[in-house]
Amino acid sequence: MLNLKYPLLHAINDPADLRLVPREQLRELTDELRGFLLESVAKTGGHLSSNLGTVELTVALHYVYSTPHDRVVWDVGHQTYPHKILTGRRDRMETLRQLGGLSGFPQRGESAYDTFGTAHSSTSISAALGMAMAAKIQGVERHSVAVIGDGAMTAGMAFEALNNAGVSDCNLLVILNDNDMSISPPVGALNRYLAQLLSGRFYAAAKNVGKNVLKAAPPLFELAKRLEEHAKGMVVPATLFEKFGFNYIGPIDGHDLDSLIPTLENIRLLKGPQFLHVVTKKGQGYKLAEADPVAYHGPGKFDPAVGLVKPVTPPKQTFTQVFGHWLCDMAAADERLVGITPAMREGSGMVEFEERFPNRYFDVGIAEQHAVTFAAGLATEGLKPVLAIYSTFLQRGYDQLIHDVAIQNLPVVFALDRAGLVGADGATHAGAYDIAYLRCIPNISVACPADENECRQLLSTAFAQNHPVAVRYPRGAGAGVAMQDGLDALPFGKGEIRRQGKGIAILAFGTLLYPALEAAQALGATVVNMRWAKPLDTDLLLQIARSHQALVTVEEGCRMGGAGSAVLEALQAATLEVPVLQLGLDDAFIEHGDPSRLLTMQGLDAAGIQASIARRFAPLLAPVARAA
């Protein structure tokens, strides 16, 4: 079927095959690749807009460069589906982002063409520079290419790498894939600077006038060309990137192979750091994605002929939506509240907040370190900043979390979305470590709501404190409990007994409370909703420990250093010897797949919790079984 529909594409099993395609057929090939891509993603779900925008660039890179000998590093990597299709993985695209299938991002273990594992922003230039310098040290003739988007260029790490690369004598090419759209609308002075150039009217007009008027006088024409280069530096980013030590080329049309391929061929002959500015359009070739690239950034399964449709039955409210509603309600009640996001307005549920409170909304771009310290600065002046940030993205601001927030004990609320397993995005986005990396920091508290309503209440609790507090919650919906209006808070640092049993007590942190309750029903066990990983409700913990023969801790986070470890530390401090079984995420990076399936594989569904307890504490369960 694919033979007939995509004959050129079907013949390409690696880039060596691609390089055999006559140049005049490449346009036809890109049309086939775009069609296959759309058809494939519609069946599996995944990132669409960004991939439609990089079809020609991907073809050109593999056509000109001798990959995988030459290294191509993709920033973030959610735009690499065309790359995967052309590098031997076409027939596995139906497994994309599924358990045991292809990753949605580059992975070194998946293919030799995936030169660097990515998924977080702004790492490509640093990695490609490392590869280029390694080639120089080893005496290998090799090119290294970093492909980075305009959104990712807002991150400080990208500029740190540019600063280093510009004084490095190596074969490095940085390609700025300028599509004028990150996941959220791009922000910041740099983006405005780049946007100014896109029309290029002043430069283009001046260039053409000079050529037309002075063609008859060659010496004057040469002088004009030099002046043109100088003027160019005033109206395009050449000045910026050339000051970093790069040879700037561009901008060029990233969908025009007749421009892309010769330009890349010329650059391949140049020595030293090169910078190519390519202008592309997200969603290119699919009108619905072109019109709304945000909606088609990461869609689920859909019919390409119809496009995205709203479900007939409204889905359950997600934790992200709960946060967004709470943020607006608390902002209306307290004018001190300021909302901050590092370029994840939609993902963090802040669209309504920006509309209603534009003067108190700050998108700082892909700049997590800055986001944390910016929040700290606001807090020093009596405001109450709420930083909405994914658990894995806060890892990037860890030094600032300690040095700028915690040491000064500033009242910043960290709304940690994507805590626990995230499903299709895999290990790079799984919020497995936040309890462990936060609870070791003095002054910081960590709340773990069990459901949507508790999330709202614990956000209010966090906001009321005069020190830093993180509230962690997962991606997607929870138990679907009824929501309470208002801004009522739950007691700080206090848990609750949710089910009274005997013998064994399960201490649940977060949304695993509900499978724990199900397991406890079968086992006759007590269940405690701990709510706080730090401070622990030690009074309740010690009460439970003294009245039960064994404890079980359950958390959707790493076992090592997590909430279960906190329980063990508290018991040791109280010199209580009680057997404790810690259940949580294994000491391994957990790859992509359906979240419920992954939890089952980790033994964190109701059946898995029950089985683990039965294996460890079988003698204690015997009396319960007889009584039943």
Secondary structure, 3 states (H helix, E strand, C coil): CHHHHCHHHHCCCCHHHHCCCCHHHHHHHHHHHHHHHHHHHHHHCCCCHHHHCCHHHHHHHHHHCCCCCCEEEECCCCCCHHHHHHHHHHHHHHHCCCCCCCCCCCCCCCCCCCCCCCCCCCCHHHHHHHHHHHHHHHCCCCCEEEEEECCHHHCHHHHHHHHHHCCCCCCEEEEEEECCCCCCCCCCHHHHHHHHHHHCHHHHHHHHHHHHHHCCCHHHHHHHHHHHHHHHHHHCCHHHHHHCCCEEEEEEECCCHHHHHHHHHHHHCCCCCEEEEEECCCCCCCHHHHHCCCCCCCCCCCECCCECCCCCCCCCCEHHHHHHHHHHHHHHHCCCEEEEECCCCCCCCCHHHHHHCHHHEEECCCCHHHHHHHHHHHHHCCCEEEEEEEHHHHHHHHHHHHHHHHCCCCCCEEEEECEECCCCCHHHCCECCHHHHHHCCCCCEEECCCCHHHHHHHHHHHHHCCCCEEEECCCCECCCCCCCCCCCCCCCCCCEEEECCCCEEEEEECCCHHHHHHHHHHHCCEEEECCEEECCCHHHHHHHHHHCCEEEEEEEEECCCCHHHHHHHHHHHCCCCCCEEEEEECCCCCCCCCHHHHHHHCCCCHHHHHHHHHHHCHHHHHHHHHHC
